[in-house]
Amino acid sequence: MDLLTTLVDKGLRRELPTREEALAVLATSDDDLLDVVAAAGKVRRRWFGRRVKLNYLVNLKSGLCPEDCSYCSQRLGSKAEILKYTWLKPEEASEAAAAGVAGGAKRVCIVASGRGPTDRDVDRVSQTIAAIKEQNEGVEVCACLGLLSEGQAARLRAAGADAYNHNLNTSEATYGDITTTHTYADRVETVQQAQAAGLSACSGLIAGMGETDADLVDVVFALRALDPDSVPVNFLIPFEGTPLAKEWNLTPQRALRILAMVRFVCPDVEVRLAGGREVHLRSLQPLALHLANSIFLGDYLTSEGQAGKDDLAMIADAGFEVEGTDTATLPEHRADALPGDGCGGHGGGGCGPCGDGETAAEPAERAATGAATSPAASTAPTAGARTDLVSVRRRGAGTELPPNA
């Protein structure tokens, strides 16, 4: 296909595709799917080889959020039966993080529900960052705490945080349909504050919330303009008890096309396969490794993911390798451009990823966690979407499992 040849050439040159080209990727047929994956895979391998970065979620504070994000099981008024608890102590968070690191995670993403941190919360998180880094040499820490106030990003950076995650989630035009308690502009401002403070910015999207192809292209182009180092791609987990519980819009093929489009638009950025991958990609997850160079290992914030040992087996079976702590995640031209020492993931420079997330899992064999609720596509349910093939497994359901056990 001439389209794919053009997109590969542009990706190898780090040149932005046109909107029409990005839309055309989403419109390709299932018959062309393997060609699309192969083309985007060439771009992925050019900048990241066959390395896969592993990330682990630690949910510091779960549920009872005052914001009304329609996709989130922790939202104001949510009826979802999830684990709810207040702040973990630094030593508890560090212990949870160690389980992920033992499973091969290079980055720990610490997440807290809420609109944004108070100054006291920043002090608490600073202590947690110190505890995690003291126990786990060389680990990267990405904080995801909501909207930041002036000076808070700099304080997190001084405390040792490498990155900050705050997702745009959807297009500016449709943002008000998803959330009313804050604005799209608020999210952009927080990402820019993190960048200005020398933190590596992590910002992505959620597909599958009823958006159009144009909305998906809009948000990915907005991310390209914002220039985060990491772009987590989430696929909506339709939690019962949330306004989007009936939004089953994705097929595995659709999810792969979305990932390919993100890779073409953001060729040299860490693209992370985040929340909802097990639910929507299912048996096609290994193909997604040809598009994304980063995944969450194990469980998410409030839902169960694939067991960590199965993630590791999938990576090996697909011919990929886990990225080590002595290897920089980002291409040299990006790592060198980042302010401060950063972590670049490692090897100098800056850092990369995170997603609005979930809670950690059981120890080593379930190693790691992932992003929060996730993204999808199109205004109407996609023909062929099969809700009977999967069930959303709520983390801790029917068990006495404590937070981050």
Secondary structure, DSSP 8 states (H G I E B T S, - for coil): -HHHHHHHHHHHTT----HHHHHHHHT--GGGHHHHHHHHHHHHHHHHTTEEEEEEEEEEEBS--SS--TT-TTSTT-------B----HHHHHHHHHHHHHTT-SEEEEEE-SS---HHHHHHHHHHHHHHHHHSTT-EEEEE-SS--TTHHHHHHHTT--EEE---BS-TTTHHHH-SSS-HHHHHHHHHHHHHTT-EEE--EEE-SS--HHHHHHHHHHHHHH--SEEEEEE----TTSTTTT-----HHHHHHHHHHHHHHSTTSEEEE-TTHHHHTGGGHHHHTTT-SEEE-SB-SSB----HHHHHHHHHHTT-EE--TTS-SS-HHHHTTSSSS--TTSSSS------SB----SSGGG--B-BSS-----SS--TT--GGG----BTTTTS---TT-
